[in-house]
Amino acid sequence: MLKSGFREGISTIRNALTPAFFIVYAVTVMIGILLAIVLQHSGLAGALLFTGLILLVSYTYRDYFKMANHFKELSIKDELTGLHNHRYIQSLVDRLIEEQRPFALLMMDIDHFRRYNEVWGHVRGDEALKRVADVLNQRRLDGEEIARYSGEEFAIVLPDYDLSQAQLKAELLRRTVEETSFPGAERLPGKRVTVSIGVAHFPQQAKNKKELMVMVDDALYKGKFTGRNKVSLYTSVLDEMKSDLAAQQEDEEIIRTIKVFLAILNSKDRYTYAHTERDVIYATALARKLGLPEHQVRYLRFGAFLHDIGKVEIPIEVLTKRGPLTREEWQIMRSHVEIGVNIAKPIRSLAPCLPIIRHHHERFDGGGYPDGLKGYDIPIEARILTIADSFDAMTTSRPYQRKRSMEEAFAELRSCAGRQFDPALVEPFIEVVQSIGLLSDDVEETYA
């Protein structure tokens, strides 16, 4: 859509400028003719003719350059909000990276904006976009650049900011929007317009533009998926894993390969990628509540993050199917645990994670897969992840499944204790969730 709109804009500018070029060309020819005449005359007539010539040239070129500057401005401005546009911010990021100048990038999305448009219409929605733009402009400092990036999304570039300064700025913007009055906000969750903001930094986190854009988008998505109306810094458990493992050179190469696999998984099924991040949080909290040694907690975190990595080899039509799987499709889906083990196995440092990846779909009563392990034959880390994984699946919206409330999910965990879940882990897990909150509360499948 953006590319199409950009092409139409360029075409409009080209069509508008073509007549202007003919005018300038014609005036230039006239100048040559008149100049020849002036050179043949002298005295008052020549002076008047020359003065008229100068006025004609200045008037013609003034209008031409005014029109050229107007269209140049349109090419980098958003007509609705008056902010810079997607093209401008992309060029600015390119320039700052080329100069190796540190900067933070904020990506802001208006929460529940689709619902706002559905309730009040697009005219009122456009007014809300302009109001958000005004709020951002009022808080803008010298050197900061703001753009309407796309739809209800805004980008803010903060040159020479570090991450902590960028986080403070993002929080200021989030709070200011939350405190601003918007007509019709009473029909939205929380009865107010709010925004979610992702934050990433060059070069502290990203080494190039592509990495930076992926990171800030992931940070925004994480904020949207964990409740909205929040500022989220980019974080990656995989990056922590790389530093914690102190891997040898050959292992580092394979870890980079796994990072590529995870990027592919993210592009194929963003839900799965975000789901693993939440599993890490739930599983880590339960492990620490149970008093597991820190080295076990560390490898549980890594195993939780990598447990669905085998899904990169699952056909996308199976992975993202909007209805129940057939028997054949279910067999394909089940194979992801063994594929995941094969991907992680070459990394010697990840050996403690392999049982977690392989056995997180085993059941306490022995009815799980792939090996049908039963009871305490299932590693404790896998039993922990099974609860976290199931709980997050129950409390997250999917096209084929109604999202359950926290209490409904607790009731399901209790009813399945001793069958699917280790009964000794269910109540501690419920206590953990009650203390940290429901990470996927009020989440829809898309940003909305």
C-alpha positions, -999 to 999 in steps of 0.1 A, spaced: 0 0 0 28 24 9 48 16 -22 17 21 -44 9 54 -27 45 66 -31 44 57 -69 11 76 -72 26 106 -54 57 107 -77 35 104 -108 14 133 -96 44 155 -90 59 145 -124 26 154 -142 23 187 -123 59 197 -130 59 188 -168 39 220 -177 62 241 -155 93 228 -174 77 238 -207 70 273 -193 106 276 -181 118 264 -215 96 289 -233 107 318 -210 143 309 -216 139 311 -254 121 345 -249 150 357 -228 174 348 -256 154 367 -281 148 397 -259 185 398 -249 194 400 -285 170 429 -290 184 447 -259 219 444 -272 207 462 -304 191 491 -286 205 517 -263 192 545 -242 159 545 -223 142 520 -245 169 495 -239 169 501 -201 132 497 -199 133 465 -220 161 451 -199 142 459 -167 111 443 -180 131 412 -189 145 409 -154 111 412 -138 97 386 -162 125 362 -154 123 367 -116 85 363 -117 85 331 -138 113 314 -119 99 325 -85 66 307 -92 84 277 -106 107 272 -76 78 279 -53 59 250 -69 90 228 -70 96 234 -33 59 227 -26 60 193 -42 93 185 -26 77 192 7 47 170 -1 71 141 -9 84 141 27 54 152 46 22 134 57 -7 154 44 -31 145 72 -9 152 103 17 176 89 44 153 103 72 138 82 63 106 64 77 71 61 101 81 33 116 109 53 122 88 84 138 60 63 162 84 47 170 100 81 178 66 96 200 58 66 219 91 70 225 87 108 238 51 103 261 62 75 275 89 98 278 63 126 259 87 149 242 70 179 204 74 180 173 57 195 143 48 174 108 48 189 79 31 171 45 40 185 12 24 178 -23 36 189 -40 9 209 -74 -4 197 -74 21 168 -93 -2 146 -121 -4 171 -121 34 174 -126 36 136 -153 10 137 -173 28 164 -169 64 153 -159 63 116 -128 73 98 -134 110 99 -132 109 137 -103 85 134 -84 111 113 -91 137 139 -76 114 166 -45 108 145 -41 146 141 -45 150 179 -19 124 186 4 142 162 -2 175 180 7 158 213 40 145 199 48 179 184 42 197 217 67 174 234 93 176 206 127 189 214 153 204 190 169 176 170 141 151 175 123 140 143 87 127 143 69 109 114 36 93 107 51 59 97 20 41 85 -17 41 94 -19 46 132 19 41 137 44 69 144 82 69 144 104 91 165 141 94 159 162 107 189 198 115 178 225 112 205 201 96 230 211 65 249 186 37 258 178 50 293 171 85 279 150 71 251 130 51 276 123 82 297 112 101 265 90 72 254 73 70 288 67 108 288 50 105 254 29 74 265 17 92 297 9 124 278 -13 106 253 -30 87 281 -38 119 299 -51 137 267 -88 138 261 -102 123 229 -138 124 219 -154 90 220 -126 74 241 -152 61 265 -160 33 240 -125 19 242 -110 -5 268 -100 16 298 -121 45 284 -91 64 270 -68 64 240 -35 49 248 -3 40 229 23 12 230 59 22 222 88 0 212 124 12 217 157 1 200 191 17 197 218 21 171 246 10 176 241 -3 211 217 -30 200 216 -30 162 246 -29 138 226 -19 107 193 -6 96 176 -39 90 185 -52 125 172 -19 140 139 -20 122 133 -56 132 143 -49 168 120 -19 173 91 -37 156 96 -67 179 97 -44 209 65 -28 199 49 -61 192 59 -74 226 43 -44 242 11 -49 223 10 -86 231 16 -81 269 -12 -57 277 -7 -25 257 -3 11 270 34 5 278 69 12 267 90 -19 257 127 -19 252 140 -45 227 154 -75 245 163 -110 233 168 -140 255 189 -154 227 214 -125 230 216 -132 267 221 -169 260 250 -161 237 268 -141 264 259 -164 293 271 -196 275 306 -182 268 306 -204 238 336 -214 218 340 -199 183 324 -228 165 294 -227 189 290 -190 183 286 -196 146 258 -222 153 241 -198 177 241 -172 149 225 -199 127 198 -205 154 191 -167 154 184 -169 117 160 -198 123 142 -178 149 140 -148 126 124 -171 100 100 -185 126 91 -149 135 84 -141 99 63 -173 94 43 -172 126 47 -141 149 24 -156 175 48 -185 181 77 -162 185 59 -140 210 45 -170 227 80 -184 235 90 -151 251 60 -153 275 68 -189 282 103 -179 293 88 -154 318 63 -178 333 87 -208 334 115 -188 349 93 -173 376 80 -208 386 115 -223 387 127 -196 410 97 -200 432 105 -237 435 140 -229 445 158 -245 415 196 -239 414 204 -209 392 222 -230 366 190 -250 361 170 -219 358 194 -205 332 191 -236 310 153 -237 315 152 -202 301 172 -212 271 152 -244 266 119 -224 269 131 -199 243 141 -227 219 114 -252 226 94 -244 194 124 -238 171 115 -270 152 84 -252 138 107 -234 113 105 -267 93 67 -270 96 48 -259 64 33 -225 69 -1 -237 58 -1 -261 87 16 -238 112 -9 -209 107 -40 -228 98 -71 -211 111 -91 -242 119 -85 -276 135 -57 -298 121 -64 -330 102 -48 -362 114 -20 -359 89 -14 -323 97 -13 -331 134 14 -357 128 34 -331 109 30 -306 138 41 -331 164 74 -336 146 86 -301 156 100 -314 189 124 -338 172 133 -313 145 141 -288 173 164 -312 190 182 -318 157 187 -281 153 201 -274 188 220 -307 192 252 -295 174 258 -268 201 275 -287 229 267 -259 254 230 -265 248 231 -302 258 211 -295 291 184 -279 270 177 -309 247 154 -328 272 134 -296 276 129 -292 238 121 -329 233 98 -335 262 77 -303 267 47 -321 252 49 -352 275 20 -357 299 22 -366 335 -1 -396 329 21 -409 301 -2 -399 272 21 -373 257 47 -373 229 72 -381 215 83 -408 240 53 -413 263 73 -405 294 53 -406 326 54 -389 360 88 -380 374 106 -396 344 98 -363 327 126 -338 335 115 -312 360 123 -284 335 100 -299 309 72 -303 335 75 -267 343 75 -256 307 45 -278 300 24 -258 325 37 -224 313 32 -234 276 -4 -246 281 -14 -217 303 -2 -191 278 -20 -210 249 -52 -209 269 -50 -172 277 -41 -160 242 -65 -152 214 -62 -174 183 -84 -176 152 -96 -211 161 -97 -207 199 -115 -185 223 -92 -168 248 -99 -179 284 -98 -156 314 -72 -161 341 -96 -178 364 -109 -201 336 -73 -211 328 -66 -217 365 -96 -240 367 -84 -260 337 -49 -264 352 -64 -277 384 -87 -301 365 -58 -315 345 -34 -319 375 -22 -355 377 -32 -361 341 -15 -335 319 4 -316 346 26 -324 376 1 -319 405 28 -305 427 35 -277 403 0 -264 396 -7 -244 427 28 -228 428 24 -218 392 -10 -202 399 6 -182 427 33 -170 404 8 -158 377 -12 -141 404 19 -122 415 32 -112 380 -2 -108 362 -16 -122 330 10 -114 303 -14 -118 274 -43 -99 290 -66 -81 266 -47 -92 235 -61 -97 200 -44 -115 171 -33 -83 155 -22 -49 167 -58 -35 164 
